[in-house]
Amino acid sequence: MDWYLAVLKNYAGFGGRARRKEYWMFTLFNIIAVVLLAIIGALIESMVPYVLYYIAILVPMIAVTVRRLHDTGRSAWWLLMYFVPLVGAIVMLVFMATEGQAAENKYGPNPKFVSAA
């Protein structure tokens, strides 16, 4: 839950880098929340809770993805890969699972060592 809240506190922070753990914990919590809201929506025959949650979480989701790309040394323009059918999603999955650059890059210091200090 701390990782999820950390991303929400940095709501529209597109600068810097995000560790794999930050990205994947945020993604895991979002998947759980979306499934629960879809079930609730099906029970009340309205997808309003699901849509409202998705709209509220869209900006932090993009921001943490951009920071994750920065951690691997890539620019935010790589987000456009999501528009390439099938291949784009696979490429982005590989990028999100790849370990970040160990040294400081042009997007900032390695968050793994900064948070440990």
Backbone torsions as a table, in degrees:
resi	resn	phi	psi	omega
1	MET	NA	-33.2	179.2
2	ASP	-61.8	-38.8	179.4
3	TRP	-66.3	-38.8	179.1
4	TYR	-64.4	-46.3	179.9
5	LEU	-66.9	-33.8	178.2
6	ALA	-63.1	-39.3	177.7
7	VAL	-67.8	-40.8	179.6
8	LEU	-66.9	-34.4	177.3
9	LYS	-65.8	-30.8	177.2
10	ASN	-99.6	49.0	-168.9
11	TYR	-44.5	-54.1	-176.9
12	ALA	-119.6	31.8	179.2
13	GLY	-84.3	101.0	-178.2
14	PHE	-94.1	-7.3	-179.5
15	GLY	-93.2	157.2	177.6
16	GLY	92.6	-163.4	-175.0
17	ARG	-130.4	152.8	177.6
18	ALA	-126.7	134.3	178.2
19	ARG	-69.8	161.8	175.9
20	ARG	-59.3	-41.7	-177.4
21	LYS	-61.3	-42.9	178.5
22	GLU	-60.2	-47.5	-178.4
23	TYR	-63.6	-49.5	-174.0
24	TRP	-72.7	-33.2	176.1
25	MET	-68.3	-39.3	175.7
26	PHE	-62.5	-43.9	179.8
27	THR	-64.7	-42.8	178.6
28	LEU	-60.1	-47.5	179.7
29	PHE	-62.6	-38.7	178.4
30	ASN	-64.1	-40.4	179.0
31	ILE	-62.8	-45.0	178.7
32	ILE	-61.4	-45.7	-179.2
33	ALA	-64.1	-41.8	-179.1
34	VAL	-66.2	-40.9	178.4
35	VAL	-63.7	-46.1	179.0
36	LEU	-61.8	-42.9	-179.8
37	LEU	-68.8	-33.4	176.2
38	ALA	-67.0	-39.3	177.2
39	ILE	-65.0	-46.2	177.6
40	ILE	-60.5	-43.0	178.2
41	GLY	-61.3	-38.8	178.3
42	ALA	-67.3	-37.2	179.7
43	LEU	-68.4	-37.1	179.7
44	ILE	-95.5	4.1	178.9
45	GLU	56.7	42.3	177.4
46	SER	-153.4	133.2	179.3
47	MET	-96.6	15.5	-178.6
48	VAL	-58.8	-46.1	179.5
49	PRO	-60.3	-40.9	179.0
50	TYR	-62.9	-47.7	-178.1
51	VAL	-65.3	-42.6	179.0
52	LEU	-62.6	-42.2	178.1
53	TYR	-63.4	-45.0	-178.4
54	TYR	-62.7	-40.8	178.0
55	ILE	-65.1	-41.3	-179.1
56	ALA	-67.6	-30.5	-173.4
57	ILE	-97.6	-4.2	-176.0
58	LEU	-60.9	-48.6	-177.8
59	VAL	-64.9	-48.5	177.4
60	PRO	-63.6	-30.8	178.3
61	MET	-66.0	-43.3	177.4
62	ILE	-66.9	-41.7	-178.5
63	ALA	-62.2	-45.0	-179.3
64	VAL	-69.1	-31.4	176.4
65	THR	-68.0	-41.1	177.1
66	VAL	-62.9	-44.9	179.0
67	ARG	-64.4	-34.5	177.2
68	ARG	-66.4	-41.8	175.4
69	LEU	-60.9	-40.7	177.9
70	HIS	-61.0	-37.0	-179.5
71	ASP	-63.8	-30.8	178.5
72	THR	-90.1	4.3	176.5
73	GLY	86.7	14.5	-178.9
74	ARG	-108.3	154.1	179.5
75	SER	-84.1	169.1	-179.3
76	ALA	-68.2	-16.7	178.9
77	TRP	-61.6	-20.8	177.8
78	TRP	-65.0	-16.3	175.9
79	LEU	-59.2	-25.8	179.5
80	LEU	-64.6	-14.8	176.9
81	MET	-61.1	-26.6	178.9
82	TYR	-61.5	-19.8	179.8
83	PHE	-84.2	-7.4	175.7
84	VAL	-88.5	117.2	-176.2
85	PRO	-57.0	136.2	176.4
86	LEU	59.7	-59.5	-177.3
87	VAL	-62.3	-40.4	-178.9
88	GLY	-61.1	-43.4	179.4
89	ALA	-66.1	-38.0	178.3
90	ILE	-66.9	-43.7	178.7
91	VAL	-61.6	-44.6	-179.8
92	MET	-66.0	-37.1	176.4
93	LEU	-60.9	-42.3	177.5
94	VAL	-64.2	-43.9	179.0
95	PHE	-61.1	-42.1	-177.9
96	MET	-69.7	-26.8	-179.3
97	ALA	-90.1	-13.8	-179.0
98	THR	-72.9	140.3	178.0
99	GLU	-66.2	144.7	179.5
100	GLY	-70.1	166.1	177.8
101	GLN	-67.3	133.4	-176.3
102	ALA	-69.2	-36.9	-178.3
103	ALA	-88.2	168.2	175.4
104	GLU	-65.0	137.4	175.7
105	ASN	-119.3	-172.4	-174.8
106	LYS	-68.4	-9.3	179.4
107	TYR	-97.3	-5.9	176.4
108	GLY	135.8	-177.7	-180.0
109	PRO	-73.3	161.3	178.7
110	ASN	-64.9	120.3	-177.2
111	PRO	-66.9	-22.5	179.5
112	LYS	-65.5	-38.5	-178.6
113	PHE	-86.8	-29.0	179.5
114	VAL	-67.7	-43.7	-177.1
115	SER	-73.8	-24.4	179.5
116	ALA	-79.2	-22.1	-176.8
117	ALA	-77.0	NA	NA
